[in-house]
Amino acid sequence: MWLLDKLLRRLIRSGELRVIDHRGREYRYGTPDPARAPVAIRLKDARVGFDIVRDVRLGAGEAYMDGRVEMVEGDILALLDLVRANTAWELKKGRRDGLGKSGSTLLRKLNRLNWERRSKRNVAHHYDLSDRLYDLFLDVDRQYSCAYFTDLGNSLDQAQADKKAHIAAKLYLKPGQKVLDIGCGWGGMALYLNRVADVDVLGITLSEEQLKVARRRAEEAGVADRVKFELIDYRKVEGRFDRIVSVGMFEHVGTPYYKTFFRKCHALLAEDGVILLHTIGRMGGPGTTDRWITKYIFPGGYNPALSEIATASEQARLIAADVETLRLHYGYTTEHWYRRVTEKRAEIEALYDARFFRMWQFYLAGAVVTFRHGGMINYQIQYIRNRHALPITRDYMAEAEERYRGM
């Protein structure tokens, strides 16, 4: 416990944390904060503290999953928010945070080698889980990416509908165009673009479960002849498309393949075409994916710095026509997801077990605080091949977005 005690005394300055060890001894950290309720945890065995200090993110995540860390006051979101608020990205001055970086450089690089067979396996690990799980916490359209809150009082369903309108407006769509949706999920974006803009869409995914749902939805909507879905890697797609959209997929490409991704997009895009890339990104320079997320949630996943995206896309001779940073929206989105998951605990445990529920809850709580206080944000980058492909001002975006929201 003495190692964990030393770490927490250095980390926790604002807000109160109580830690009760396996023998019942209590330790206190921080100072009262009127805006934050106190948090208390119990360590269930003598080794927990050592496991956490040895690798904070992996150790803490596994200890919570296994029930070796028990919440006594507050929930896991309150605990992680307290820690993250004391190590906020804006507070750092060119140094590593108190949570540290773990894992060898070689291992991190190997984990990002998402060749085709490995990419499919990595996608299946996360997206081929039970449909029922995603129904329990996502919006009605199953948008598993950052929503867009024009008003913080909006429901999750409204915010996700507004996200689709926001993206569609940036694509500068015209009836009859061919659109490629790279990483189409359960088909929501493809079906939306067809409905509001009268375009034909090919959605591609590596998830067999998502493919089944997307195809069924297109059939039920009576548009299967215009909105098609295929189980195919983006590297294998052929043809020419007027528009390309990719939402929440670039995080799975892997840094060694960024140039491949953008070169393929350039080859697939019509001369006067438009690309809209929506991805989680990181503030500052390149970084690492923590070992807990890699092991349990997103194997092969990595959230890029803007510099990494720009370097790769520039070499593919794509013009960044518009760049928007969504600083806070994913924090609000994941908070909705976290609350829904917590409310559906009994149903999730019935689907899987208590350990899985704690894993999923820890994952979403970690996401909330990473977007609240950590270095993660979202980027929407619009690309073109030809500088004359779009109007000279951005007015068309606002006009189209207003129109799509009314549909």
N, C-alpha and C positions, 0 to 999 in steps of 0.2 A: 504493500500500500504506500510505502514511503516514496516510491518513484512517481506514482500517480498523484500523490499529495503535492509533490514538488512541481509537477506539470500544471496542476490545477491552480496552485497559488500564483503561478506566473500568468496563466491564461485569464482567469475570471476576475475581473475588476469591477464591472458594473452589473448589478443583479445578484441575487442570492442563490447559492447552490449548497445543499447539504448532501453529504455522502455518508452512508452507514455501511461499515464493512461487515464481513461475515461473522465477526464476533460481537457486533452490536455497537461498536465504537462510532461516534459521530464526528465528522469533520465539516467545517464551514468555510465557504469561500465567497469572496466578493463583498459588495456593500449594497444595502437596500436601494431599489429603484422603484419609485411610485408607479411607474408605467408598466412594471413587469412583476408578475406573481412569482413567489419563490418556487424553486424546483428542488425535489429531493429524490435520491435513488438509493437502492440497496444493492450491494455486491454480494452475491450468494455464495462465493467460495474464495479461498485465499489467493487463487491464481489470476482472478479477473483483472486486477489492477496491472499486473505485469503484462498480460496479454494486450491490454489496451495501449500501454506505453510503448511496447515493442513495435506496434504498427497501429496507430490510433484509429484510422478509418476502418481497416479490416478487423482489428480486434474489437472495437466498439460495436460494429455491425454484427459480428458473429456472436458476441456476448449477449446482445439484445435478442437476436434470433433464437438463441438457445435458452433464453430465460435466465441467464446468469446475471444479468442486470435487470433489476425490477424497478419500475416507477412507483414511488411512494407518494409524491406530490407533483402534480402536473403530468403531462404526457410526453411521449418521445419527441414530439414537435417542439414543445416548450424547452426541453433539454437541449436539443440541437440548436434551437434559435438562440438560447442564452450563450452557448459556446461560440456560435458563428458571429453573433453581434459583437462579441469581444475581440474577434479576429477579422473584422470586416475588411474587404479588399481596399477600401478607401483609406483605412488606417495604416496600411503597410507603407514602408519606405524602402522599397527595393530589397526587402529581406523575405525569407520564407516565413510562412505563418507558423504558429505554434503547433499546428497539427502535423507538420512535416510532410515530406514526400517519400514514398516507399517504393521498393522494387528496383531491380537493376535496369539500366538503360537498354541493354540488349533484350531483356525480356519484354520491355514495353514496345520496342520496335517489332519484335516477333509477333506480339499480340495484334499489331495493326496490319499485318500482312493478310489482307482479305482477298485472297485469290477466289475464283468462282465457287469452288466446292465448299471452301471454308465460309464464304459469305452466306451461302444458303444455310449452312449449319448454325451460324451465329444468329441469323434471322429467326430460324425455327426455335431456338432457345427461348426467345422472348415473345415472339408474335404468334406462335402456334400453341399457346396456352388456351385454356377453355374459353370459348366465346362468352360464356356466362360471366367470367371474371371481368372482362372489359365492359360488358353491359352494366355491371354494378357500379362503375365509377365514371365512365365516359359520358359524353352528351348523347343525345338520341341519334346523331349521325356518326358516332364513333370517330370523332376527330381526335387522334392521339398526338397532338402537337399544340404548340402555343396558341392560345386564343387571343382575341383582340378586344380589349375592354374600352369602348368609347365612353362608358360610364361604369364606375366601380360597383354600382348597384345592379348592373345587368346580371342576368342569370348566365350560367355556363353555356346553355344552349344558344342564347342570344350572342354571347361573345364569340362562340365558334362560328355562327352564321356570319357575323361581322368580319371575322378573319377571312372567310372564303371570299366575301365581297372585296375586301382589301387586296387580296392577292389577285383575284380576277381582274380588278381594275388596272393593275400594273401590267397585265398581259396584253392590253390593247387588242382585245378580241374582235373578230368580225365573223358573221355567219358563214358556215361552210368550211372554216379553217380546220386543219388537222392538228391536234394537240397530243403531245406525249406527256404522260404523267409518270415520272420515275419515282417508284416507291409509293404506289397508289393506295396502300393500306386496304381498308374495307370498301373502297370505291367512292367515298363521299365526295371528294373534290372533283373527280371525273364526272360524276353524275350531276353535280352542281353546275359545272362549266357548260355541259351540254344543255341543261335546262335554262340557264339565264342568258347564254350567248349563242345558242344554236350552232355549236361546234361538234365535230367528231373527235372522240378521244380514245387513245390506246393507253390503258393503265398497265404498268408492269410491276410485279412483286416477286419476291423469293419465298413468300409464305404461302404454303398450300392451304392453310385454313383461311387466310384473308382472301385468297383467290376464289374459294368456294362461295364465300359471302358476297364478294363483289359481283360475281357473275349472276348469282341469284337476285341481287338487288336490281341489276340491269334488266333481267328478264321480267321481274315484277313491275318495273317502271315502263316496260314496253319499248325500251331503247337499246336492246342488245345488239341491234344492227348498226348502231352509231356509237355506242360506248362499249368497247371491248377490253377484255382483261387477259393478260398472258403471264404465265410463270416463266420468266426469263430474266437473265442478268442484263443489266444495261449495256454491258460490253458486247452483247450478241444482237442487239436491236439493229435492224436495217431500215432504210427508207429515208424520207425527208418530211420534216414537220414544220408547220408554220409557227408553232409555239411549243415550248417545253416548260413544264412546271415540276418542281421537286420540293416536297414539303417534308421535313423531318427525316430524310433519307441520307443526306450528305454526312451525317454523324457516323454512318456505318461504312463509308467508303474506305477509310484508312489512308493516312498521309502518304504512303508510297504510291497510291493510285489517284491522287488529286489531279495530276497532269493527264492521266488516262481518262478520267471522268470528263474533264473540260474539253479535251480533244475530241472525245466521242460526241459530246453535245454540239461542238462546232460542226462536226461532220454531218450530224443529223438535222441541223437547223437550216431552214431556208435562208436565202440571202437577206431578205427583209424580215427575218424572224426575230422573236423575243423569247428570252429565258427568264423565269423568275425562280430564284433559289432561296428557299426559306430554311434556315438551319440554326440550331443552337451554336453559339460561339463563345469565345472567352475574351474578356477585356485584357489588355496588355499583350504580351508575346506568347509564343507556344508554351504548352505545359504538358501535363500528364493526366491520364485517367487513373483514379485511385483503384487499388486492388480489389476492394469490396465490390464496386460497381462492375469491374471487369469479370470477376469470378461469379457473381450471382445474377446480375441484371443484363448488362450489355457486353458480352464478350466481343472483342474486336472494335468496340466503340471508342470514339475520340471526338471531342468538341474542339473545332479549330479556332485559332486566332484569325483575325481579319487579314493579317499579313500573310498567313499561309494560304488563305483562299485567293487573295489578290495575286500572289506570286504565281500560283498554278494557272489561274484563268488568264493572266497576261500572256503567258507563254503559249496559250491556245489562241491568241489574237482575238479574244472576246473583249468588247468594250463594256465597262461597268457604267451603265447609263444612269443608274439610281441606286443609292445605298441608304437603307433605313435601319436604325438600331432600335429594337424593342427592348427597353431597359428593364421594365417592371412587369410586363404582361405575363411572362411565364411563371413568375412567383405567384400571381393571383390565380393563374390556371391550375398549378399544381396544388395550391391550397384547397381549391374546390375538390380536386381528386382525392387529396388526403382526407378531407372531412367525409366524403362519400365512402371511402374504403373503411374508415374507422366505424362509421355507422353500420356498415354491412359486415362487421366482423364475423358474426355467427354464420352467415351464408358463405363467406370466403373460407372459413375453417371447415365447413361442411364439404366444400369443393376440394380442398386440399387438406391442410391441417393447421394447428396453431403456429407452428414454426414458419410455414409459408406466409401466413397472415402477418406475423411480425416482420418478416423479410420485406414484404411489399409495403408495409406501413413505414418501415425504416427508410426504404428507397424513396418514397414520396415525401416524407418529412425532410430527408436530406436534400431533395430537389427544391422544396420550398425555401429552405434557408440558404441554399447556394445561390438562388436567384434573388433573394432578399438582401443578402449580405456578402456573398462570395463573388467570384469573378466571372459568373456565367450570365449571358444575355442572349438575345436572338438577333440574327441579321436577316434582312430581306434584301437581296441583291438582284437587280434587273440587268440583264446582259443583252447586247445586240451584236450582230456581225458588221452592220453597216450604220454609220452615224446618222443616216437619213431615214432610218426605219421608224422613228417615233416623232410625234409633234415636238416643236422646239421648246414648249413649256410643259409643265406638269399639270396643267388645268384638266387635261383629259382624264387623269386618274380620279380626281375629286368628282367629276361629272359622272363617270362610269360607276364609281362606288356608290354614289347616291342612288343611281338607277337600280343597281343590283340589290341594294338593301330593300327596295320597295317591291321586289319580285318574290 
